[in-house]
Amino acid sequence: MEGLRVPRVRGAPDGARKKDREALAEDLRCVSSALQMRGQKGASFGALRKSRHEATMKPRHNGRDTMDSAPPIMAVGGDLMRRLWMVIVLGWAVVGAGAVAPVIAVAPFVDEAGTGLANLGPGLGDMLVGRLSPHGFLVIPPGALQAWLVQNGLLPTRENWHIAARAMGAEFLILSAVERFQATAMAFTIFMFTVRGASVTADLRAEVVRLPVGTSEVLRARGEASGPASVEVTLHFPLDVCLGGFRTDKSVYFSGETVTLGYRDPAPPNTFYVVIHPVGSLTPSWTSPPASSTVANPCVTWTWNQVFPPAASPGDYVAKLYPSPGIWLPIATRTFRIEATAAVELVVGSPAFGTAPWGAALGKALDDLAAKLLLLIRPQQG
């Protein structure tokens, strides 16, 4: 998970930023209280507005005017803060309307499959929010949960997602992951033209936690799609490294992405190790620990975090497979490339992503997952 940080207003005094963060914490407490009040008989929007007014009128001791002219959360700046403010406003509306729909918190997705897609965690989370919100639920998006963790100095761990969701008044917490993502390059003919594309299968998992009682249920969903795609883009998707020979799971990686290597030994048992270095230079280099094949499990695998040290720069690299003990010449080699940024088709949430086969497959999986979530959560209403 990427490190999270609250964007700051350039040039703002340190004391002012500190007080703005304290004000944001106060706002979060307000929305949490509001959401908890929504089921109480006779709860009124006027009472909540009074509570909000008192919170914002509290002296800040930073020389600013204490008039309730602009929400202090907006002074912090950034997309996460704006989205969190939307949650607060929506919370007021729910209390004012006396709604009884359950509150659902959606955490960012975890990329267990190593898809290589940019913005996957929050991007898929927001797409799931968009599928649940029209059904009468108050849904807290991933950005709001992330902002709460940042404001309170907490890391994005499973336990802290629980803490954040409870603090914001959620009854359900959805912890999701991409379990499997398989993309296969293909070619098909339209009239007299050959079009290159990809066939994609995506498997999702969601753990639905009932926060008041601490119980949970696991749901799974699948989506499949195929269609035209750039040949270069399809090289970013993972393959099985145990299919045969010496392999990497991709031909192209983004900076910081884990590189997985594998070798299926045709005559086990044996022991092997891997050396990685830039193409055209023997330094810097990384040497793996040895791994042994067996008759029962002939495939040996390694992972590299793109650190020699130092961290690997964008460019072309070669992985060499050696026997241990054995000759000082590699028995197999594999080249791959590290790129700094993702192609636009690989950024979850971008318009180009939605029309690509991998976007369509994940979209269908999300539709399936959302339908199962509705069946699970709806009986809890009332």
N, C-alpha and C positions, 0 to 999 in steps of 0.2 A: 504494500500500500504506500502510496506516495506520502511524503510528509505534507502536513497541512499547515497553512499559515494564513493568518488574518491579514488582508491587504491593509496598508496604512496610508493615510493622507500625507502626501509629500509635504514636508515642511511643517507639519503639525508639531507642537511642543510635546515632549515626552509626558509631562503631567497631564496634558489634555487627552493624549491617547489612552493613558491609564484610566482616567475618569470615564472616557467613552467605553472602555471595556467593562468597567464597573456598571455603567448604565445598561450595556447590552445584557449583562447577567441579570439585572433587575427586570429587563423586558422579558427575558426567558422565564423568570419566576412568575411574571404576570400571566404569560400565556399558559404556563403549566397550571396555575390556579384556575384560570378561566376554563380550560378544558375539563378540569375536575369538577367544576361547578355546573357544567352544562346539563347534567342530569337532575340537579336539585330543583324541586318544585318552586316556582316563583322567582327563579334567577332572572335578573334583568340586565339589559345592556347598559343601562344608566349606572348601575352599581359597579360594573366592571370599568366603565369609562372613568368613574370617580377614582377607582383604584389606580388606573393608569395615570391619571392626572396627578395624583399624590406622588407617585413614583418619579415622574419627570420633573416635579417641582422641588424635589429634594435637593438641597444645596450641594453643589459639586466642588466648591472651594478651589476653583481654578480661574476665577475672574470672569467667567462667562455669565451672560444674562440667564437667569433661571426660568424665563418664560417658556411655556410649552409650545414653542413655535415649530420645531422640527424634531422628529424622533432622533434621539442620540445614536441609535443604531446606524442611521444613514451616514453619520460622520465617520464611521469606521471605514466605509467604502467597500467596493468589491461585490462581485456577483453573489457570493455565498451570503453576505449580509443582507442584500436586497431580497433574496429568496426567503431568508429567515424572517424578515419583516413581513413578507406576504403571509407566512404561516401565522404570525401574531394577529394580523388583521383578520385572517380567516377564522382564527379562534374566537375573536370578538363576535364575528357574525354568527357563529354556531351558538354561542351563549345567548345572543340576543334573540335568535329564532327558537330557542328551546329545543334544538335538535337532539336526537338520541342516537344518531348513527355512531358506530364505534370509531375510535381514532386508531389509525394504522401508521406505524413508522416503518419506512423502507430504508434499510442500510444499503450502501454500495455493494454491487456484485463483486465476488471474488473470482479471479481468472485462474481457476485450478487447471484448466486445459492448456494454458499457455498459448492463447489464440494469437497474440501479437497485435491485437486491435488496440488502438489508442482510445483513451477516455472510456474504457469498457465499464469500469466499476460504477461511477456516477451516471454514465450515459444510459446503460441498461436500467439502472435504478429509476431514472427519470421517465424512461419509456414505460416501466411498470406502473409508476404513479399515474401516468396518463391513461392507463387502462383501468385503474381502480377508481379514480376520482369521480367519473360520471355516474357511478352507482350509489351515490349518496354517502360515501365515506369521507371523513376528514383525513387526508393522507399527508403525513409529514415526509417531505422529500429527503433524499440523501444529503443534499447540501445543507439543510437545516441541522441535521444530526451532526454533520462534520463541523459546522460552525459552533455548535454547543461544545463539542470536544475541544476545539481549539481555544474557545473562550475559557474553559476550565482546565486547560493544560493537560489534557488526557490524550493518550495514544488511541488509534482506531483499532481496539481489540474487541473480541466478542463480549467480554464482561462490560467494557465501557459503552458499547452500543446499547446494552441493556440499561445501563445507568442513564444514558442520554434519553432513551425512549421513555423511561419512567418519569424523568424530570420534566419532559414536555407533555406529560399527560396521556401517553399512548396506552392502549389496552392490548394491542398486538404489535409484535416486532417481526419483520420479515427479513431473514438472513439468507441471501441467495448466492449461488455460485454457478459458473459455467463448468460443468463436469467434463464434458466431452465436446470437441469441436474438430470435425474432420472435413477437410477440403480436398477435393480431387480435381486436378486439371483435366480438361476434356476438349474435344473439338467436334463440332457438328456443322452440317452443311445446310445453308438456307439458299434455295435456288442454286446458283452456280458459285456461291461464295462460301468459303470455309471460315467459320467463326470460332475463336478460342474462348473458352469459358471455364466455369467451375461448377462442381456439384458439391453441396455443403450439407452436413448434418450437424445439428447443435442439440445438446442435451443440457437442460437446466435443472437445478435442485433448489428448493426453497424450504427452509425451516421456519415454521410459523409458531412463534412463541406467544402464549397467553400470559402476559406479564402479571396480572393479578394473582394467578395461581401457580405460575412457574412451569406449566406443562408445555409440551411442544409436539408438533406433528411435522413430518417431512413429506413434501410433494415433489413430483418429478414431471418434466414436460419435454417434448421433443419437437423440433421443427426441421423440415427439409426443403431445399430449394436448389434450383440450377438455372444457369443463364450465362450470358456473355460476361467476360471479365478480362482485364489486362493480364497478359502473361507475367509481367513483372510483379503485379500485385499478388497473384496466386503463389509466388515463391515465398511469401511471408508466412504462409500457413503451415502448421506442424504436420510431420509425417511420423510413422512408426519407425523408430531407429533399429528395431529388431527384425525387419523384413528380410535382411540378408546383406552380407558384406559390411563395410565400415561406412556409417552414415551420421549426418547431423539431422536434427528434426526439421531444420529449415535451411534454405539457401540464403536468406536475408533476415537479419535481426535489427531491432532498434537498439540504440545505446542503452546499456544497463539491463537488457533482457537476458534471461538465463539461456545459455547454449547447452543443448542436450546432445550427447554423442552416444553411439552404440555400435557394437560389433557382434554379429552372430557367428560364433566359432564353429566351423564345419567339422572339427575333430577335437572336441573337448575330452579331458580337461586341460586347460592352459591358463596362463596368467599374462595380462597385457597392461600397458599404460599408454597414456596419450600426451603428446607435447603440442602446444599451440603457440604460434608466433606470427607476426605480420608477413605477408608475402614479400619476398625480396630481402628480408632481414631476419637474422636469427635471434635478435633481441628487440624488445623484451620477450620473454617466453614464460609459459605456464606449463608445469608438469603435473599430471594427475596422480593420485594414489593408484597403486596396482589394483586390478580387479580380476577375479578368477572365474572362468566358465566351468560348468559341470555338465554331465550328461543330462541331468534333469532340467537344467537351466543353462543352455548354451550361449545365451545372449548376455554380454556384459555392458554396462552403461556408466557414463560419467556426466557430470554437470559442471559448467564453468560460468561464473558470474561476471565475466568480462573484466576481471581485475587481475593484473599480472603480479604485483602492482607495478606502475600506476594503472588507473582505469584505461581500458582500451579505447583508442580514438576511432572515429568512423574510418573505414577502409576495408581492404581485403585481407583475409587471414587464412592460414592453412593449419589443419589438424593432422598430426602424423601418429600412426599406430605402431607401437613397438611390442615385441614379445619380451617377457621378463622371466628368467634371464635369457639373453639371446644376443643376436647381432646388433650392431649399432646403425643398421639401416632400417628404415620403416618398412613394414610389410603392406601398408595401405596409407593413402592420404585422402584428405577431403578439404575442399576450399569453401569458404562462405564469406559473406559481406556484412559489415555493420554500418547502418545508416543512422543519421542524426534525427530525422523526423519521419513521421508517418505519411504515406500517400493519403490524399483526402478521402479516397474510397474506404480507408481503414480507420477512419475516425468515427466512433460511435456517436450518432446524433446528427452527423452532417447529412445534407440532402443526397450527396453521392452515395453515402453508406446505405441509405434506405432503398436505393434502386439496385444495389449490387446483390448477387446471390447469397453472400454471407449475411448481409443485412436482412434479406427476405427470410432466410432460415431462422435467424434469431428472433425476427418479428413474429413468425408463426409459433415458435416455442414460447414466446411471451404471451401470445394469445391463449395458448393452451394452459399455461401456468396461471394466468389471470382468471380463466374460467374455473379452474380447480380451487383457486383461492376464494372466489366468490361463494362457491358451494360450501366451503369450509367455514367461512366467517359469517355469512348471512344468518345461519341458524342461531348465532350468538346475540343477534340484535334483540332489543326489547328487554 
